[in-house]
Amino acid sequence: MIKMEKATVSAKIMDDKRSQSKPMAGSGAFNFLGEVKQEFKKISWTDKDELKVYTKVVVAFTFIFGMSVLFVDVIIQQALAGLNGFIRLITG
């Protein structure tokens, strides 16, 4: 009796899943766009003043990071040039 009930419940669940997975012809795009519109209403947008501050922070950190990479690059170039000169001095 229990196996029969499980089989019936299992079949019912599968039927529900099949019916949910079949979109109506032509209405899928409209449903999607409607859902997108609903999700956009849920978004908490940043106000202009906050956005300006965040933009300045991002630009500043990007500049600082870029200058750091440049500084390390120059140091590595100078070290390699010095090593090259030292090797040429030794080998003649």
N, C-alpha and C positions, 0 to 999 in steps of 0.2 A: 504494500500500500504506500509506504514512504517513497519507494523508488518511482512509483507511478506519479506521485505528486511532484517529485523533483523533476521528472521528465517533462511534466506539463508546465511547471514553472519555467524550466529551461527553454522550452519551445516558445513560451509566451515572451520571454525576454528577447529571444532571437527575433521573433516577429516584430517586437517593438523597435529593435535596433535596425532592422531592415526598413521599416516604415520611416524611421527618422533619417536614414541615410539617403533616401530617394528625394531629391529636391524637385519641386514642381518646375515644369518646363518654362523657361523664360523669366521666372520670378527670382532666380538665384542672385542675379546681379542687383536687382532692386532691394532684395533683403540685405545683401551685403552692404550696399551703400547706406541703407537705413541704419544698420548696426554701427557702421563707421561714424555716422552723424551722432548717434547716441553716445558713442565712446568719446567723441570730441567734446561733447558737453560736460563730460566727467573730468576733463583735464583741468588742472589748476595752472593757469598760465602765469608766467613771471611778469610783474609790472615793469614799466620802462626804466624806472630808477634802479631797481635791482638788476635789470639786464645790463645797464650801463656799467654798474660796478663789476659784475661778473666778466663783462667783456674786457674791462681794463685789467682785471686780475689775470685773465688768460693771456692777453697781449704781453703784460709785464713778465709773467713766468716764461712765456715762449721766448722772449728776448733774452732773459737771463740764461735760460737753458742753451740757446744758440750761442751766446757769448762764451759759456762754459765749454761747449764743444770746440769752438774756435781756439780757445786758450789751450786746451789739452792737445789739439791738433798741432798747434805751433810748437808746443813743448816737445812733442814726439818728433816732429820734423827736425828741430834743432838737435835733439839727441841723436837721431840717425845721421844727420849731416856731420856731427862731431865724431861719431863712431866711424863713419866713412873716411873722414880726414885722418883719424888716428890709424886706421888700417892701412891707408895709402902711405902714411909716414913710416910705418913699420916695414911694409913690404917693398917700398921704394918705388 
